[in-house]
Amino acid sequence: MKLLRYGSHAAERPGILDPEGNIRDLSGIVPDISLSTLSPDSLATLSGIKLENLPIVPEAMRLGPCVGSVGKFICIGLNYADHAAESKMTVPSEPVVFMKATSAISGPYDAVELPRGSRETDWEVELGVVIGTKAKYVAEQDALNYVAGYCVVNDLSERAFQLAGTGQWVKGKSADTFGPIGPWLVTTDEIPDPQNLHLWLEMDGKRFQNGSTRTMVFGVSYLISYLSRFMTLHPGDIISTGTPPGVGLGQTPPIYLRAGNHIRLGVEGLGEQRQFVISCNETS
């Protein structure tokens, strides 16, 4: 299934994509694509619904973030060896973990806003893992049983905020609009192997990132097991699993986003995102 949320910001309603590409309204069935809706029992119920009986949503409706009420937005750094190399950093011996503020979450086609003082805002296409079942001290061989589905993430980063000064990654990753997710939450039955997905990103029509989840340093199962040692994972938590090479920081010379740029990115089977880059509203 391809689950989604549509409508104006902070007032999104749940929906599902039918085989013909129509968005069908789920608001009479579930309250949102979040929390208990992501449980195995709830997803099994949704999979049995006759979609043709649900109302069709007008095509002009905005798509919001594909998951609501996200509790934790956990990111993994340097999880592709070739990306670590282009960043001039050592491949880690265990996962590099940081958080992204949930206030950064935005819809897949919402504008990306450059924060005040931005000089080095960068792109990062990533596979997002959405937790569906509470996970604590999970064995690696069982880890995928705790996943509700997968989504596209653009882990936008302001490199100067991230690396200069005290070098705290969270402050370079958490500006408003720096976490587009979606367009869909694709359930695990459609993605049997998360370690065999093509992912890519283009800026202004030029392809910069072109990779595969096969080359992750730490795979999805390992990451879920690893994280569950240090924190309980709850339904709706998102794990953004790292990016392949081709980020702006790795270009010679580096290329960073400016107002007017267009970003397009996708992950095999999970859909595409499109974003227009704008400057921060000086009154906001």
N, C-alpha and C positions, 0 to 999 in steps of 0.2 A: 504494500500500500504506500501511497504517497500522500502524507498528511501535511496540512499547511494551516496558516492563519491569515485571514484577510480583513481589510478594513483600516480605518484611520489609526494613527499612532495611539497606543494605550487603550484602544477600544476594539482590538482585533477579535474576530470570531473564528471558530474552528471550521475547517473545511477538508475536503478530500478530492484528489484528482481522479476523474473517471478515465476509462480506457480511451475515450475519444479526445481527452485533453480538456474537458470541461471541469470547472471547479464546482463541486457540489457542497451545499451548506450542511454542516454537522451540528449546528447549534441546538437543534432539538434532540440530539442524541447524547452529546457530551458537552460539558461546560467550556472546555478549552483543550488545546493540545498541550497538556502539562500534567505533572503530578500523577494522580491515580489513573488518568487516561492512558498513561504510558505502560501500565502493568501488562503482563502477558494475558491475563484474563480479559482485560478491557480491549486490548488489540485483537484478540481472537473474536470477540463480539463484533467489533467494527468490521472485521474481514468478512463476516457473514451477512452484512447489510446489502440489500439490493440498491445499488447506487442510482438506478434509474428512477427510484421513488423519491429521491431527495431533490430539493430545489436547486436549479442552476444559478450560480452567482454571476452577475454581469462581468464581462471581460475587463471593464475599465477599473475594477476595484484594485486598490493597492494590496500587494502581498506584504505582510509583516514578517517578523522573525518566526521561523517555523516551530519554535518551542516557546511557551510562555512560562512565567514564574521560575526562571532559571535560578537555582540556588547558588551553584558554583560554576564558574567559567575557568576551567583549568587548562593550562597550555603547556606544551612540551617543547623545549628549545633544542636546537641543533640535533634534530632527530633524523637527519639525512646527512651522511658523511660528506657528500659533495657540497652541501650547503654550509656545513661547518668550515670546510676548506675555503670557500669563497668569502666567508665572514672572518677568515684568519683566526679561527678558534679551534681548539682541540676537540676531536670527537669524544664525547663524554663516556665515562666508564659505567655510569648509571644515568637514568633520565634526569634532565634539567627541568625542574618544575617551577612554574610561576603562575600567578593568577592574573586574569584580566577582569576589570570591574564589569559587573553585569549591566551597569548604566551605559556601557559602550555598545551593547547589542542593538542592532538595527535590522531593517528588512533587506532583502537581497537586491532590491533595485533602488533603495533610498540613496540620496546623495551622500558622499563622503565629505565631511567638513574638516578642513585643515585647522588645527587648533592655533590659537594666538601664539606667535613666536615660532611657528613651525618652519624649519629649514630642510628637514630630512625625512619627510613622511614617505614610507615605503609600503609595498604590497607583499602579501604572503598567502598563496592559496594553500588550503589545508583540508584534510579529512576530519570532520567532526563526528565524535561518537556521543550518542545521547543515551544516558543511563535510564533503564526502565524499572529496575528492581534494586532495592537497598542492598549495597555491597560492602561487606567488611571482612577483611582477612580472606579474600577470595583466592582460590587456587588458580593458577594460570590456565590449566586445562578446562576449567569451568567458566572462565571469565566472560566468554561471549554470551552465556546464558543470561547475563545481567544487562544486556544491551537491548534497548527498544528499537534503535535504528541509527541511521547515519545522515549527515548533511554536509553541505559545502560551507566552509568558513573562510572568510578573508581576514586574516590576523594582521590588520594594519598596525604599523609601528612608526613612531616618531623616533628615529635613531639617535638624534642628539639628546632627547629627553631620556632615552633608554640607556645610553652608553656614556654620556658625558657626566661630569660631576661625580655624584655618588654611585652612578651606574645602576640604578634600580629599574629593572625591566618593567615592573608593573606601571610605572608612571609614563613610560613610553608606549604602552600598549592600551591604555584605558580611556583615551579621549572619547567624547561622544562620537558615535558613528563608526568607531574603530573595530566593531565586531559584527559585520553583516553575517547572518546565518540563514540558510535556506537556498533555494525557494521551498524545498520540501524536506520533511523528515521521511526518509525512505526506510521502511521496516526491514528487519533482518532477513525475512524470507526472500527479498529481492536482491540481497547482497550476500551471497553465501560465503564469499571470501574477501574480507576487507583488505587483505594483503596483495590484491591483484587488481588495483584500480588505477587508471590513468588520470592524472590531474595536470591542469595547465592554466596559464594566465597570460592575457594580452593587455598591453597598455597602448592606447591610440592605434590599435590595429596591428601592432607588432608583438609577436609571441616572445615572451621573456622566460616563462617557466613551462617546462614540458617534462614531467617526471612520472614516477609510478610508486605506489605504496609498497611495492616489492622491495624497494631499496631503503626502507626505514631501518634505522639502527635498532630500535625497540618496537616490536609489533603491538597491535591493539590489545591482544590478550595479555601480553606482559605488562603493558601500561596500566590496564585495569587492576591486575593483581598487585602491581607495585604500589599504585596510589592507595589501594584499599588497606595497605598496611599502616598508612599514616593518617588517613581520614576516612570516615564513612561516606561513601558515595550514595546519593539519593536520587530518586526519579526526577528527571529534568536536568540534572547536572550534565554539563557538556565538557568533553575532553577534546581539545584541538591538538592534533597529533604531530605537528611539525610540518615544515615546508621543504620542497625540493629546491635545487639551485635555480638561480635566475632572478633573485630579488634585486632591487635597485642598488642596494649597498654593494653588491658583488660585481657591478658593471665597471668598466674602465673608460672614462671616469665614472663615478657613481651617478645614477639617475634617480631623481626623487620626484614625487608627485607635485604638480602645480595646479592651481585653479584652471579649469577647462579641460583637463585630461579625462579620458574615458577608460574605465577598467572593465574587462570582461574575463570571467574565470569560470571553471567548472571542474567537476569530478565525475568520472564515468559512472553512469547510472543514477546520479544524484542531481542532475540539472545544472543550470548555469546562473551566474549572477552578473549583473551589469550595474556599474556605478559611475556617476558623473561627479567630478571633484570640484568643490566650491571652497571659497575662503570663509573663514570664521566671520559670522555676523558680529561686528564690533559692539553692537548693543546687547548681545546675548551674554 
